[in-house]
Amino acid sequence: MTKLSNVDTASRYKRHRFPAEIIAHAVWLYYRFPLSLRDVEDLLAERGIDVSFQTVCEWTAKFGYQFADQLRRRSRGNFADKWHLDEMVVSIKGKKYWLWRAVDADGYVLDALLQTPIAGSAISSIPASPNARQRQRT
C-alpha cells in the first residue's frame, strides 16, 4: 500500500468512512499514474473496495495537493549521473520530423522534443543538465 506522510493521519482522515490507508492509496494512484477517476474506482473495486469515482474526486480535492507535493519532491534531482541524447527521424502523416529524447542511465525520459527539419538546431532547446528544466519552472 501507499506510505502515508509524516503528518498526523488521525486528524487528517477523521470522520471518513474508509480507513486512511485506502484514501491514501486512491489519491496516490490518481496522482502517480495517468489514471482517470473511474480507473481508480475500477482498481479499488478489483481489490474489493466499493467506492465511487465521486468519492475519489472529493479525496483528491481534499488530500491531493499533499500527495502531489510529495511526489514532486521525490522526483526532483533523482536522475542518474549519466544521460544520453537520442535522435531519430519519425514520419507523421507523411511528413518527416526529428524526435530528440534525453534519457538518463536508468531509462527515465528527462525531456523530449519533436521538430521539423527546417526548424534549425533542435539540440539548443534541450536543457544543458537534467536539473535545468526544474530550475526553469521555479
Residue pairs with C-beta under 8 A, 6 or more apart in sequence:
1 21
1 24
1 25
2 21
2 24
2 25
2 28
4 20
4 21
4 24
5 66
5 67
5 70
7 66
9 20
12 20
12 63
13 19
13 20
13 23
16 23
18 49
18 51
22 44
22 49
22 51
23 59
23 63
24 63
24 67
25 44
26 40
26 44
26 51
26 56
26 59
26 60
27 56
27 59
27 60
27 63
27 64
27 67
28 67
29 35
29 40
29 43
30 37
30 40
30 56
30 60
30 64
31 60
31 64
31 67
31 68
31 71
32 71
35 43
36 53
37 53
37 54
37 56
37 57
37 60
38 53
40 53
40 56
41 51
41 52
41 53
41 56
44 50
44 51
44 56
45 51
76 131
76 134
77 131
77 134
79 104
79 108
79 110
79 130
79 131
80 104
80 105
80 106
80 108
81 105
82 104
82 105
83 102
83 103
83 104
83 105
83 110
83 130
84 102
84 103
84 104
84 105
85 100
85 101
85 102
85 103
85 123
85 126
86 100
86 101
86 103
87 98
87 99
87 100
87 101
87 122
88 98
88 99
89 96
89 97
89 98
89 99
90 96
90 97
90 98
90 99
90 114
91 97
95 116
96 117
97 114
97 115
97 116
97 117
98 114
98 115
98 116
98 117
98 122
99 112
99 113
99 114
100 112
100 113
100 114
100 115
100 122
100 123
100 126
101 109
101 111
101 112
101 113
102 109
102 110
102 111
102 112
102 126
102 127
102 130
103 109
103 110
104 110
104 130
110 127
110 130
110 133
111 126
111 127
111 133
113 122
113 125
113 126
115 122
115 125
127 133
127 136
